[in-house]
Amino acid sequence: MKSIGFVGQMDNSGIVLCVARLVAQFGKKVIVIDATSQQRTRYTVPGPTSRNTEQYVNKHDNVDIAVGFNNILELKKWHVTKGEDFNDYEYVFIMTDRQEMCEEYDLNNANSLFFTTTYDLFELDKGVELLKYICASKRTDDTNAKIKVNTLIASTAINTVDSRRIDDLTSNMQIEQIGEKIELSYDEGDLSALIQNQYSNKIEFKNLSRQTKEGLAEAASRILEEPKDRVLKAVKGVEKNSSFIKK
């Protein structure tokens, strides 16, 4: 079982679900834990479960989504009550914007950590504060430890944006950037497509921009440790609503 953290102050739920769907397309059993302050998936993911249910796991287009759980132990106990084994999951995605959830889900020891942000100053600066918290937690055990971070930016077309701000804010932190920053176009069409997914029973890709599909594929590629071109084939498989068979 591998834990994958998605931290930041932006609403990254639509993006995370798309990445999880790509990982599931490779035949992997995936659960996404919504440990954010607003728990938007309680409202944006269709399903039979009542929104008033405090804790539940919703099955949605080959991806399980857990809402209302404060730690892994609670989630494991829930699965026991259903006669299921939490350890059957191969990938556990944890998305959060809360310091306490970073600790509860031990994100400083996650197998992969993604910092998700826009260039909005609040989301960027507050998100970096979350990274600093994770770094500080990591260094309580090892003062020389570094956090390995994948940076994923949802960027709308703003000509005045200073893309160096992320580097400036993190320059004195004990982090190691993995690869190039992943940048999604996140244009009006992308936003519309992600909203449309909220009304359907599928996690769709076909209406996303090419740049965003490429970015999502790159994120899934790093998680799966699969070549990006293979993941892009999986994108086409999702679009055609067919199973991707790994060869």
C-alpha positions in Angstrom: 0.0 0.0 0.0 1.3 3.4 -1.0 0.1 6.7 0.5 -0.1 9.8 -1.8 -0.6 13.2 -0.3 -2.2 16.1 -2.0 -1.8 19.3 0.1 -2.7 22.9 -0.5 -5.3 25.5 -0.1 -6.9 25.3 -3.5 -9.9 23.1 -4.2 -8.0 20.2 -5.7 -10.8 17.6 -5.5 -11.6 17.4 -9.2 -7.9 17.1 -10.1 -7.2 14.5 -7.5 -10.2 12.3 -8.6 -8.9 12.5 -12.2 -5.4 11.3 -11.1 -6.9 8.6 -9.0 -9.1 7.4 -12.0 -5.9 7.1 -14.1 -4.2 5.0 -11.5 -7.3 2.8 -11.2 -7.3 2.4 -15.0 -4.1 0.3 -14.5 -6.1 -2.2 -12.4 -5.1 -0.6 -9.1 -7.5 -0.4 -6.1 -7.5 3.2 -5.1 -9.2 5.2 -2.3 -9.3 8.9 -2.0 -9.6 10.4 1.5 -11.2 13.8 1.7 -9.5 15.3 4.8 -10.1 18.9 3.8 -11.8 21.5 5.9 -14.8 21.8 3.6 -15.1 18.2 2.5 -16.4 19.2 -0.9 -16.7 15.7 -2.2 -19.6 15.2 0.3 -21.5 17.5 -2.1 -19.8 17.2 -5.4 -19.5 13.4 -5.9 -22.8 11.7 -6.8 -23.9 8.6 -5.0 -26.6 7.0 -2.9 -25.1 7.9 0.5 -26.8 10.6 2.5 -24.9 13.8 2.9 -25.9 13.8 6.5 -24.0 10.5 7.2 -21.0 11.5 9.2 -18.6 8.9 7.9 -18.9 6.9 4.7 -17.0 5.4 1.7 -18.6 6.1 -1.7 -17.7 4.0 -4.7 -17.4 6.2 -7.8 -16.2 5.2 -11.2 -13.6 2.6 -10.0 -12.4 5.0 -7.2 -13.5 4.8 -3.6 -14.0 8.1 -1.8 -13.8 8.4 2.0 -15.5 11.3 3.8 -15.6 12.3 7.5 -12.7 10.2 8.8 -10.1 11.8 11.1 -7.4 9.2 10.7 -6.5 5.9 9.2 -7.6 3.9 12.2 -11.2 5.2 12.0 -11.2 4.3 8.3 -9.9 0.8 9.0 -12.5 0.2 11.7 -15.2 1.3 9.2 -14.1 -1.3 6.7 -14.1 -4.0 9.4 -17.8 -3.2 10.1 -18.5 -3.7 6.4 -16.5 -7.0 6.3 -13.8 -5.4 4.2 -10.1 -5.2 4.5 -8.6 -1.7 4.2 -5.2 -3.2 3.4 -6.6 -4.4 0.0 -6.1 -0.9 -1.3 -2.9 -0.4 -3.3 -3.0 3.4 -3.3 -4.4 5.7 -0.6 -4.8 9.3 -1.8 -5.1 11.9 1.0 -6.1 15.4 0.1 -6.0 18.1 2.8 -5.6 21.7 3.6 -5.3 21.2 7.4 -2.2 20.9 9.5 -3.7 18.4 11.9 -4.7 16.1 9.1 -1.2 16.2 7.7 -0.1 14.8 11.1 -3.0 12.3 11.5 -2.3 10.8 8.1 1.5 11.0 8.5 2.0 12.9 5.3 5.6 13.7 6.1 6.2 10.0 5.4 4.0 9.7 2.4 5.4 7.7 -0.6 4.6 10.7 -2.8 3.6 14.3 -1.9 2.0 16.7 -4.3 1.7 20.4 -3.5 -1.3 21.7 -5.4 -1.8 25.4 -5.9 -2.9 28.2 -8.2 -1.1 31.5 -8.5 -3.7 33.1 -6.3 -1.6 34.7 -3.5 -3.8 33.4 -0.7 -3.8 29.9 -1.9 -0.1 30.0 -2.8 1.2 31.5 0.4 -1.1 29.6 2.8 -0.3 26.4 0.9 3.4 27.0 1.5 2.7 27.3 5.2 1.3 23.8 5.0 4.5 22.6 3.4 6.5 24.3 6.1 4.5 22.4 8.7 5.1 19.1 7.1 8.9 19.9 6.8 9.0 20.8 10.5 7.2 17.5 11.4 9.7 15.6 9.3 12.7 17.2 11.0 11.6 16.4 14.5 12.9 12.9 13.8 15.8 13.8 11.5 17.1 17.4 11.5 18.6 16.9 8.1 15.6 15.2 6.5 14.1 16.7 3.3 10.6 16.4 2.0 10.3 15.3 -1.6 7.6 17.4 -3.3 5.9 17.3 -6.7 4.5 20.7 -7.5 1.2 20.8 -9.4 0.0 24.2 -10.5 -3.5 24.9 -11.8 -2.8 28.1 -13.8 -5.3 30.3 -15.5 -4.1 32.7 -18.2 -2.9 35.6 -16.1 -0.1 37.6 -17.9 1.1 39.4 -14.8 1.7 36.3 -12.7 5.2 35.8 -11.4 6.0 32.0 -11.7 9.1 32.4 -9.6 7.2 33.2 -6.5 6.9 29.5 -5.6 10.7 29.1 -5.8 11.2 32.2 -3.7 8.8 31.1 -1.0 10.3 27.6 -0.7 14.0 28.5 -1.3 14.9 28.2 2.4 12.8 25.1 3.1 14.1 21.6 3.5 12.4 20.3 0.4 13.5 18.5 -2.8 11.5 19.3 -5.9 10.8 16.2 -8.0 11.1 16.9 -11.7 9.6 19.9 -13.4 6.6 21.6 -12.1 3.4 20.1 -13.5 1.2 22.9 -14.9 -2.4 22.5 -15.9 -4.0 25.0 -18.2 -7.1 25.1 -16.0 -9.0 27.2 -18.4 -12.7 27.9 -18.7 -13.2 24.6 -20.6 -11.3 22.6 -17.9 -13.4 24.2 -15.1 -16.6 23.5 -17.0 -15.6 19.8 -17.5 -14.7 19.3 -13.8 -18.1 20.8 -12.8 -19.8 18.5 -15.3 -18.2 15.6 -13.6 -20.0 16.5 -10.4 -23.3 15.9 -12.2 -22.4 12.6 -13.8 -21.5 9.1 -12.6 -18.2 9.2 -14.4 -14.8 10.9 -14.0 -14.5 12.2 -17.6 -11.5 13.4 -19.4 -12.7 14.0 -23.0 -13.6 17.7 -22.5 -10.4 18.6 -20.7 -7.7 20.6 -22.5 -4.7 18.8 -23.9 -2.3 20.5 -21.5 -4.4 19.5 -18.5 -4.6 15.9 -19.7 -0.8 15.9 -20.1 -0.4 17.3 -16.6 -2.7 14.7 -15.1 -0.9 11.9 -16.9 2.4 13.2 -15.7 1.2 13.1 -12.1 -0.2 9.6 -12.4 3.1 8.6 -14.2 5.1 9.6 -11.2 2.8 7.8 -8.8 2.7 4.6 -10.8 6.3 4.8 -11.8 5.1 4.1 -15.4 6.2 5.9 -18.6 4.1 8.9 -19.3 3.2 7.6 -22.8 1.6 4.5 -21.2 -0.5 6.7 -18.9 -1.6 8.8 -21.9 -2.9 5.6 -23.4 -4.8 5.1 -20.3 -6.3 8.6 -20.7 -7.6 7.5 -24.1 -9.0 4.3 -22.5 -10.9 6.3 -19.9 -12.3 8.5 -22.7 -13.4 5.5 -24.6 -14.8 4.0 -21.4 -12.8 0.8 -21.9 -10.4 -1.1 -19.7 -6.7 -0.4 -20.0 -4.9 -3.7 -20.2 -1.3 -3.5 -19.1 1.1 -5.4 -21.4 
